[in-house]
């Protein structure tokens, strides 16, 4: 069932979400994520304060009556109890739903995201609209995250994957895979590319947080795009999607799931592990290959569209080149179709 926060959320949360969407220009997806995290937190607050029956269906608790006095009553202990709930009691709820005996509760990453949503909400209430005096999440540390290098494909595995592309959409699929592994695009960014975003040596990409960036491409990548454009529209394309670069078999803009399924099939055809490699891991592949070939981490931050350098530093630390050199430094970006 679709979530409509404008109908469900209490006034304070609704105003907070509107502030993020209309003033901070955050994407609808980011705003919805904030709402879902805050809805779960205040369901817990209502349960803890005896505002609903102890045996109430947690996922059906209505938070529309949450008011400022209740919001202001939350302290750091309440938030710590909520994080404990996510690791323990909530685990039991999830096991009942999934029948998965290996379910170990929400991960540290998920708990950190929910804590960040709570902290941002109270920061808005204390510093922007001055409805609450103290931010109970301000002094709380984030859950410690396990540091590990992301999975990625080695250069020879990239070659295998590109050589494995077959079928009626071979030219399109080859182009998509090459863009992933040479430019480090997110799947949402790739499906959102329009014809009007293309230049001879770059692509304008609409990224997270409604931020646009310029991604440079090599002549070989441009050649792959041109090869695809030559066969892009054998059938009429839906009017609303005529500007879309990548078109599905249904003659409309290709979907995120459509790209994911294509990547899975190509990985299987290449004999690569689909449990370890996803569209996002192809983005990691591009980043890793660039770094291995001399691109500096701050340049890579711009290439990938990371807001925080710490996000980029999961890969490694190297010295500086430039954005155009970053595109050329990735050997897969210089590959021509065989």
ZAMIGU-87153 format. One line per field, with one value per residue (C-alpha): chain; x, y, z. Coordinates in steps of 0.1 Angstrom, whole numbers, plus 5000, padded with zeros to 4 digits. Last residue first. Layout:
residues N
ch = [A	...]
X = [X	...]
Y = [Y	...]
Z = [Z	...]
//
This chain:
residues 338
ch = [A	A	A	A	A	A	A	A	A	A	A	A	A	A	A	A	A	A	A	A	A	A	A	A	A	A	A	A	A	A	A	A	A	A	A	A	A	A	A	A	A	A	A	A	A	A	A	A	A	A	A	A	A	A	A	A	A	A	A	A	A	A	A	A	A	A	A	A	A	A	A	A	A	A	A	A	A	A	A	A	A	A	A	A	A	A	A	A	A	A	A	A	A	A	A	A	A	A	A	A	A	A	A	A	A	A	A	A	A	A	A	A	A	A	A	A	A	A	A	A	A	A	A	A	A	A	A	A	A	A	A	A	A	A	A	A	A	A	A	A	A	A	A	A	A	A	A	A	A	A	A	A	A	A	A	A	A	A	A	A	A	A	A	A	A	A	A	A	A	A	A	A	A	A	A	A	A	A	A	A	A	A	A	A	A	A	A	A	A	A	A	A	A	A	A	A	A	A	A	A	A	A	A	A	A	A	A	A	A	A	A	A	A	A	A	A	A	A	A	A	A	A	A	A	A	A	A	A	A	A	A	A	A	A	A	A	A	A	A	A	A	A	A	A	A	A	A	A	A	A	A	A	A	A	A	A	A	A	A	A	A	A	A	A	A	A	A	A	A	A	A	A	A	A	A	A	A	A	A	A	A	A	A	A	A	A	A	A	A	A	A	A	A	A	A	A	A	A	A	A	A	A	A	A	A	A	A	A	A	A	A	A	A	A	A	A	A	A	A	A	A	A	A	A	A	A	A	A	A	A	A	A	A	A	A	A	A	A]
X = [5344	5331	5358	5373	5387	5363	5373	5408	5397	5423	5405	5374	5395	5418	5387	5379	5415	5445	5453	5470	5458	5437	5415	5380	5361	5374	5345	5319	5343	5345	5309	5285	5294	5287	5307	5330	5332	5343	5366	5384	5389	5401	5428	5428	5460	5450	5439	5417	5399	5395	5381	5356	5344	5340	5321	5296	5294	5288	5257	5243	5248	5278	5280	5250	5251	5285	5301	5298	5296	5260	5251	5265	5246	5213	5218	5227	5195	5174	5189	5183	5146	5143	5155	5131	5138	5120	5092	5091	5079	5113	5128	5143	5175	5182	5148	5137	5108	5096	5064	5054	5058	5084	5073	5094	5129	5140	5174	5192	5216	5214	5230	5260	5262	5263	5290	5311	5307	5321	5350	5356	5359	5332	5331	5304	5289	5268	5232	5219	5183	5196	5210	5220	5208	5236	5248	5268	5302	5325	5303	5274	5244	5218	5193	5190	5178	5196	5172	5178	5215	5210	5187	5212	5240	5267	5304	5315	5335	5318	5282	5285	5300	5272	5246	5263	5266	5229	5218	5238	5228	5191	5180	5203	5238	5262	5288	5318	5310	5309	5341	5359	5347	5360	5394	5394	5385	5349	5339	5328	5330	5359	5348	5343	5317	5296	5295	5260	5260	5270	5243	5249	5225	5198	5178	5177	5166	5143	5115	5093	5121	5112	5147	5171	5152	5125	5148	5175	5149	5140	5176	5185	5155	5164	5201	5190	5170	5199	5223	5198	5197	5235	5239	5216	5180	5174	5193	5171	5185	5152	5134	5097	5094	5067	5072	5109	5104	5084	5110	5137	5117	5120	5158	5180	5153	5140	5175	5176	5142	5154	5184	5160	5139	5170	5181	5149	5114	5090	5093	5076	5048	5043	5046	5018	5014	4978	4986	5008	4984	4997	4992	5027	5029	4998	4986	4994	5006	4975	4982	4991	5010	5040	5063	5038	5033	5071	5075	5050	5069	5101	5085	5069	5101	5120	5091	5090	5127	5127	5098	5118	5148	5126	5108	5143	5158	5154	5165	5137	5109	5115	5133	5110	5080	5092	5096	5062	5046	5065	5052	5016	5011	5017	4991	4975	5007	5027	5009	5025	5014	5000]
Y = [4934	4966	4991	4994	5027	5031	4997	5010	5036	5063	5081	5090	5101	5121	5142	5148	5157	5141	5140	5115	5083	5072	5041	5027	5036	5071	5080	5080	5099	5127	5136	5147	5119	5126	5096	5117	5145	5122	5105	5138	5139	5103	5110	5089	5068	5036	5016	5046	5045	5008	5009	5036	5019	4986	5003	5015	4979	4969	4992	4973	4941	4917	4894	4871	4873	4856	4857	4830	4855	4844	4846	4882	4891	4878	4896	4929	4926	4920	4951	4972	4962	4968	5003	5009	5015	5045	5033	5012	4980	4963	4991	5024	5040	5076	5090	5121	5102	5089	5108	5103	5065	5053	5041	5010	5008	5034	5029	5013	5042	5055	5023	5026	5063	5054	5028	5054	5079	5052	5047	5085	5087	5100	5129	5130	5164	5168	5176	5176	5166	5152	5122	5125	5140	5133	5156	5134	5143	5141	5148	5160	5140	5153	5162	5126	5120	5100	5090	5052	5058	5081	5056	5028	5049	5058	5049	5062	5033	5003	5015	5032	5001	4980	5003	5005	4967	4964	4988	4972	4937	4944	4915	4891	4888	4905	4880	4900	4929	4906	4888	4921	4934	4901	4908	4942	4930	4932	4948	4940	4969	4972	4966	4988	4975	5004	5016	5028	5066	5086	5103	5139	5155	5129	5145	5179	5204	5234	5223	5245	5268	5266	5263	5255	5234	5217	5213	5198	5175	5162	5159	5139	5116	5110	5104	5078	5060	5059	5047	5019	5008	5008	4989	4962	4957	4924	4891	4872	4837	4821	4836	4830	4864	4881	4864	4869	4906	4910	4891	4913	4944	4932	4930	4952	4977	4978	4985	5015	5026	5022	5044	5070	5070	5073	5104	5122	5124	5147	5175	5152	5145	5182	5190	5167	5131	5126	5114	5086	5057	5023	4998	4985	4978	4957	4964	4938	4965	4986	5021	5053	5034	5057	5029	5021	5057	5062	5031	5043	5076	5059	5039	5070	5089	5063	5061	5099	5104	5077	5095	5127	5110	5094	5127	5142	5169	5205	5219	5244	5225	5189	5192	5219	5199	5169	5190	5206	5172	5160	5189	5186	5149	5126	5104	5125	5143	5112	5092	5057	5034	5000]
Z = [4698	4715	4723	4757	4769	4798	4810	4816	4841	4839	4810	4831	4860	4836	4826	4863	4873	4889	4926	4949	4965	4995	4995	4988	5020	5015	4992	5019	5042	5016	5022	4995	4972	4936	4922	4900	4925	4953	4929	4924	4962	4963	4937	4905	4899	4882	4913	4922	4889	4890	4925	4917	4886	4904	4933	4907	4894	4930	4930	4899	4919	4925	4955	4952	4914	4914	4879	4852	4823	4815	4851	4853	4821	4835	4868	4850	4828	4859	4877	4846	4844	4882	4878	4850	4813	4799	4776	4744	4762	4755	4776	4764	4777	4768	4778	4758	4741	4775	4780	4743	4746	4720	4686	4675	4660	4685	4699	4670	4660	4696	4708	4685	4695	4732	4726	4707	4735	4758	4735	4732	4770	4793	4817	4844	4851	4882	4891	4927	4935	4969	4951	4915	4882	4858	4830	4806	4791	4761	4731	4753	4765	4790	4763	4754	4790	4818	4846	4842	4848	4878	4896	4889	4905	4881	4885	4851	4836	4851	4851	4818	4802	4816	4802	4767	4765	4775	4748	4720	4731	4733	4710	4729	4741	4766	4777	4763	4786	4817	4807	4802	4836	4851	4836	4851	4886	4897	4930	4965	4989	5014	5050	5080	5104	5116	5152	5160	5158	5189	5210	5221	5197	5199	5227	5208	5234	5236	5212	5190	5178	5141	5127	5155	5180	5158	5128	5150	5165	5130	5119	5151	5146	5109	5118	5145	5119	5095	5122	5131	5094	5091	5124	5110	5120	5138	5135	5111	5109	5119	5090	5092	5074	5094	5127	5124	5117	5149	5169	5156	5166	5202	5199	5177	5167	5203	5215	5192	5205	5242	5232	5218	5249	5271	5251	5260	5244	5262	5236	5210	5234	5242	5204	5193	5180	5169	5134	5148	5140	5150	5122	5119	5156	5157	5193	5220	5245	5238	5226	5243	5270	5268	5254	5227	5217	5216	5195	5170	5172	5161	5133	5119	5121	5100	5075	5072	5067	5040	5023	5022	5007	4980	4973	4966	4989	4978	5012	5011	4993	5001	5034	5047	5036	5055	5087	5082	5079	5110	5131	5117	5123	5094	5077	5050	5038	5046	5019	5018	4990	5000]
//
